[in-house]
Structure formats: structure tokens, C-alpha cells
């Protein structure tokens, strides 16, 4: 989590903490500097949707793995 002392540095560090690459960080910083808040929010919301989609896909894989482990342990190795 960001521990910056000024707002600009905190914003930058939060973008890094999110996992944004250099290009996305630069884009977000520029949008903020130019006061294009609406576009910045749309960009962040789009990234959030993408991240959530990835989380759901990984959760589905985890559920399948858990079920396989359950079946193997419950049935003595028979799936």
C-alpha cells in the first residue's frame, strides 16, 4: 500500500500497487494532471472490470480443483 507524503506521489504509488504497467501509469497520471477526471474514472473502472473477470475465472479453476480433490479423497482415488 502506498505511503507517500504528497497526493501526486500517493496516486502514483497506488497505480503501481494495482499492478499497472508503465504505459497505464503514465496515462493515468497524465489524465489526472490534465483534470480529465471522467476519462480517468472510466479507465480505472474498465481495469477493475477486467481484474474482476480474471478473479472469477481463477475462482472457477479453484472450485474445479477443490471438487477434484474432494472426489479423489472421498472415493479413494476414483473420479
C-alpha positions in Angstrom: 0.0 0.0 0.0 1.2 3.5 -0.8 2.9 5.5 2.0 3.6 8.7 0.1 3.6 12.1 1.7 2.0 14.1 -1.1 -1.1 13.5 -3.2 0.7 13.1 -6.6 3.2 10.5 -5.2 0.4 8.7 -3.4 -1.6 8.5 -6.6 1.4 7.2 -8.5 2.2 4.6 -5.9 -1.4 3.4 -5.8 -1.2 2.8 -9.6 2.0 0.8 -9.1 0.3 -1.2 -6.2 -2.6 -2.0 -8.6 -0.1 -3.6 -10.9 -0.4 -1.2 -13.8 2.5 -1.2 -16.3 4.5 1.9 -17.2 2.2 2.9 -20.0 -1.0 2.7 -18.0 0.6 4.6 -15.1 1.7 7.3 -17.4 -1.7 7.5 -19.0 -3.5 7.8 -15.6 -1.0 10.4 -14.3 -1.5 12.5 -17.4 -5.3 12.3 -17.2 -5.1 13.3 -13.6 -2.7 16.2 -14.3 -4.9 17.4 -17.1 -8.0 17.3 -15.0 -9.7 14.7 -17.2 -11.3 13.0 -14.2 -14.2 11.4 -16.2 -11.8 9.7 -18.6 -9.6 8.7 -15.7 -12.5 7.1 -13.9 -13.6 5.3 -17.0 -10.1 3.9 -17.4 -9.9 2.8 -13.8 -13.4 1.2 -13.9 -12.5 -0.7 -17.1 -9.4 -2.0 -15.4 -11.5 -3.0 -12.4 -13.9 -5.0 -14.6 -11.0 -6.8 -16.3 -9.5 -7.6 -12.9 -12.8 -8.9 -11.6 -13.3 -11.1 -14.7 -9.9 -12.6 -14.1 -10.7 -13.2 -10.5 -13.9 -15.0 -11.4 -12.0 -17.2 -13.9 -9.4 -18.1 -11.3 -12.1 -18.8 -8.7 -13.8 -21.2 -11.2 -10.5 -23.1 -11.6 -10.1 -23.2 -7.8 -13.6 -24.6 -7.4 -12.9 -27.3 -10.0 -9.6 -28.2 -8.3 -11.3 -28.4 -4.9 -14.0 -30.6 -6.3 -11.5 -32.9 -7.9 -9.5 -33.2 -4.6 -12.8 -33.9 -2.8 -13.8 -36.6 -5.2 -10.4 -38.3 -5.1 -10.3 -38.3 -1.3 -13.9 -39.3 -0.9 -13.9 -42.1 -3.3 -10.5 -43.5 -2.6 -8.9 -42.2 -5.8 -11.8 -42.8 -8.2 -13.1 -39.7 -10.1 
